[in-house]
Each structure stands twice: as structure tokens, then as C-alpha cells.
Amino acid sequence: DTEVTQTPKHLVMGMTNKKSLKCEQHMGHRAMYWYKQKAKKPPELMFVYSYEKLSINESVPSRFSPECPNSSLLNLHLHALQPEDSALYLCASSQASGDYEQYFGPGTRLTVT
Amino acid sequence: GENVEQHPSTLSVQEGDSAVIKCTYSDSASNYFPWYKQELGKGPQLIIDIRSNVGEKKDQRIAVTLNKTAKHFSLHITETQPEDSAVYFCAASIESGYSTLTFGKGTMLLVSP
């Protein structure tokens, strides 16, 4: 089973709202990732968690706040977003960071109004 | 850092034809090369990968070849079917530490019945 689940599938939020994206995997993977994908572009890495600790932050604005409550869960907290933040947000996981295949979830389609 | 070029950006074939997508990379230290298929409204799906100690890998109708000297790798799909229509991304990574995937810009494959 290589399933990564993400909720919600779609999210519409105003620029003053606070919302959270959730990601879950039960493959025993110890690395989890957040990516942002704009239309007709490849995924762009945002954050990497390894063994529940933030190991990579690709200079992401502070209005995006990641959290890894345990080895199976990954959250992305959103606050004061801009319309240009509208995108598909993808979660991925791998057995360990740097060494193994990454498996992606279906993504959350975010629209900021 | 690593740079991955992918060609063509769009590829149209007739059902039953073969399709080839090519990628080049810049960092000779890269040693892991996955290919992802992304259907409309879905997350990227890992379809095949190759490591630098292997020159070719096959899985049913898909195959990947790697030329380390020339720093390029290719995806080959034989006997294409309409359900192969999707965007395909190549990527490169150095398998060590907190290495991350560098993606190509993607190829939209259209298979006509």
C-alpha cells in the first residue's frame, strides 16, 4: 500500500481566514513533504520533515506554517494568504529523506479569494 | 544546484505507437531518477525509477534508460493507450542526507484512439 491521503480535496478561503491542510500516511515512512504546484508547472518543494523534525524550509513565507504531530500526520496551517497562493498543495512521503521513493497524495486544491 | 531539462513539452501519438520523453541533468552527483505520471486533478504517481548503477529498467510497457556519461535519461512507453494520456515529470536527486527531487518541466502526452 503506497497511499497518502489529504484533506480537504478543495478549499476556498479569504485572505483573512485561518485554515489547515492535513496529510496522513500509514506506510511507516519517516520523511514527509509539502509541495506547491501551480497549473502546468512541476511541484515545488516547500518543507521536509524527517523523523518528525523540520529539516528543510525552502524559504517559504511565514503565512505557511507546517506541523508534524506524529510520524503519520503532517499539517499545513494557513493564515493571511494572498490570491497568488492559490495552487494545488501536495503532500508526499518516503521511507527516509534523501534515499527513497517519494509517494504523493492527491493534493488539496486551494483557492484564495 | 541541479537543473533538469525535459523534452518535448507536448507529445501527441496514435494509440499503439511508442512514445519517448527525454531529460538531461546537470549535476554528475545525481544518482536517482524517478518518473511521475500526473493525471488531471490527481497527484503525481511514481511509475518507474532508475538508479545510477543501472543502465535500463523495464516494467511491462514502460522502460527507462540512463546514460551517465551524457547525463541524460529517457522514458519509453510502448503500445500506448488512451489511458496513458497525462503529464509526465522526470526528476533527479542525489541520494544522501536531505537530498530533494529536482523536477523537469513536464511533458503532456496525448494518445489518440
Interface residues (C-beta under 8 A of the other chain):
Chain A: T2 V4 Q6 K40 K41 P42 P43 L45 V48 S50 S55 I56 L90 S97 G98 D99 E101 Q102 Y103 F104 G105 P106 G107
Chain B: P34 Y36 K42 G43 P44 Q45 L46 D49 F89 S93 I94 E95 S96 G97 Y98 S99 T100 L101 F103 G104 K105 G106
